């Protein structure tokens, strides 16, 4: 999804990745290129560094291929011990490579006025990442482009969309 902040949707592309595969980085790059807006992008904003189970996004490679900063946000600090253990158990052939990719960039706190969310950034400063996240968070603390992407993704699945409004902060006054 390409969004001109604060809220203009410019393009939407929907795709899929192999569950627990290794194609996330390529698929995300492909979807972004298909929008025709790469030259217009200021940054790529992701909800977490994994999609489709443990399909790990290589933030450095995505930044290098698109020539744009990549900012990855998550609601809470991940349990790194459990993640490493799960990778070793379920991916004995390549767990170390997946772990290295996941561990390459440390998360930092993003102040929200309540419990902070976490972020990592490649190709920009933390200060720039914080400014973009704050600008993208129209309601509460969660970036609006990611909220919209969740809505689009849930429209593809069967059944009603889950009630998640509590995760996005307070409604506007």
C-alpha positions in Angstrom: 0.0 0.0 0.0 1.3 3.4 -0.9 0.0 6.2 1.3 0.8 10.0 1.0 0.7 11.1 4.6 -1.3 11.9 6.4 -3.9 9.8 4.7 -4.1 9.7 0.9 -4.1 6.2 -0.4 -2.1 6.2 -3.7 -1.9 2.5 -4.6 -2.7 -0.9 -3.1 -1.2 -4.2 -4.1 -1.9 -7.5 -2.5 0.3 -10.6 -2.6 1.3 -13.6 -0.7 4.5 -15.3 0.5 5.3 -18.9 1.2 4.5 -19.8 4.8 7.8 -20.2 6.7 9.6 -19.6 3.3 12.4 -17.3 2.3 10.6 -15.2 -0.3 9.4 -12.3 1.8 12.0 -9.7 0.8 11.6 -10.4 -2.9 7.8 -10.4 -2.8 7.6 -7.1 -0.8 10.1 -5.5 -3.2 8.0 -6.8 -6.2 4.7 -5.5 -4.8 6.2 -2.1 -4.1 7.7 -1.8 -7.6 4.3 -2.9 -9.1 2.7 0.2 -7.5 4.7 2.4 -9.9 5.5 4.8 -7.0 9.0 3.8 -5.9 10.4 7.2 -7.0 7.8 8.9 -4.8 8.4 6.9 -1.6 10.1 8.5 1.3 10.3 5.2 3.2 9.0 1.7 3.5 7.1 1.0 6.7 6.7 -2.7 7.8 4.7 -4.3 10.7 7.4 -6.6 12.0 10.4 -8.2 10.3 8.6 -11.5 9.6 5.5 -12.4 7.6 3.8 -15.8 6.9 5.1 -17.5 10.0 8.9 -17.3 10.0 9.4 -15.8 6.5 12.0 -13.2 7.5 12.3 -9.9 5.7 15.9 -8.8 5.1 15.6 -5.1 5.9 19.1 -4.3 4.6 18.4 -5.9 1.3 15.1 -4.3 0.9 16.7 -0.9 1.6 19.5 -1.6 -0.9 17.2 -2.8 -3.7 14.6 0.0 -3.3 17.0 2.8 -2.3 14.6 3.9 0.4 14.8 3.8 4.2 13.0 0.8 5.8 11.3 1.3 9.1 10.0 -1.8 10.9 7.6 -1.4 13.9 6.2 -3.9 16.4 3.9 -3.5 19.3 6.1 -5.1 21.9 9.6 -6.4 22.6 9.9 -9.9 21.1 10.9 -12.8 23.2 14.3 -13.3 21.5 15.1 -16.5 23.4 11.9 -18.2 22.3 12.2 -17.0 18.7 15.8 -18.4 18.5 14.7 -21.7 20.0 11.8 -22.0 17.6 14.0 -21.2 14.6 16.5 -23.8 15.6 13.8 -26.4 16.2 11.7 -25.9 13.0 14.4 -24.8 10.5 17.5 -26.9 11.3 19.1 -26.2 7.9 19.0 -22.4 7.8 18.0 -21.2 11.3 21.3 -19.4 11.8 20.9 -17.3 8.7 17.3 -16.4 9.6 18.4 -15.5 13.1 21.3 -13.3 11.8 18.8 -11.5 9.6 16.4 -11.0 12.4 19.1 -9.9 14.9 20.9 -7.5 12.7 19.0 -4.4 13.9 18.2 -3.6 17.5 14.8 -2.3 18.4 14.4 1.1 20.0 11.5 2.5 22.0 9.0 4.7 20.2 7.3 6.9 22.8 3.5 6.8 22.6 2.2 8.4 25.8 1.4 4.9 27.1 3.3 1.7 26.6 5.9 2.4 23.9 6.0 0.5 20.7 9.3 -0.7 19.2 11.0 0.0 15.9 14.2 -0.6 13.9 15.4 1.4 10.9 17.8 0.9 8.0 18.9 3.8 5.8 17.8 6.6 8.1 18.4 7.9 11.6 16.3 6.9 14.6 15.2 10.5 14.8 13.9 10.4 11.2 12.1 7.1 11.9 10.5 8.5 15.0 9.3 11.6 13.1 7.8 9.4 10.3 6.1 7.1 12.8 4.6 10.1 14.7 3.4 11.7 11.4 1.9 8.4 10.2 0.0 7.8 13.5 -3.2 9.7 12.9 -5.2 8.1 15.7 -3.4 6.9 18.8 0.1 5.5 18.3 -0.1 2.9 15.4 0.9 4.1 11.9 -2.2 4.6 9.8 -0.6 2.9 6.7 -0.1 -0.3 8.7 -3.7 -0.1 10.1 -5.0 0.2 6.5 -2.8 -2.7 5.4 -4.3 -4.9 8.1 -7.8 -4.0 6.9 -6.9 -4.9 3.3 -5.3 -8.2 4.4 -8.2 -9.1 6.6 -10.6 -8.5 3.7 -8.8 -11.3 1.8 -9.4 -13.8 4.6 -12.6 -15.6 5.4 -14.9 -14.5 8.2 -15.3 -11.1 9.9 -12.4 -8.9 10.5 -11.1 -9.1 14.1 -11.9 -6.3 16.5 -8.5 -4.7 17.0 -9.3 -1.1 17.6 -7.9 -1.2 21.1 -4.4 -1.7 19.6 -4.5 1.5 17.7 -5.1 4.0 20.5 -7.8 6.4 21.4 -10.2 7.8 18.9 -9.7 11.5 17.9 -11.4 14.2 20.0 
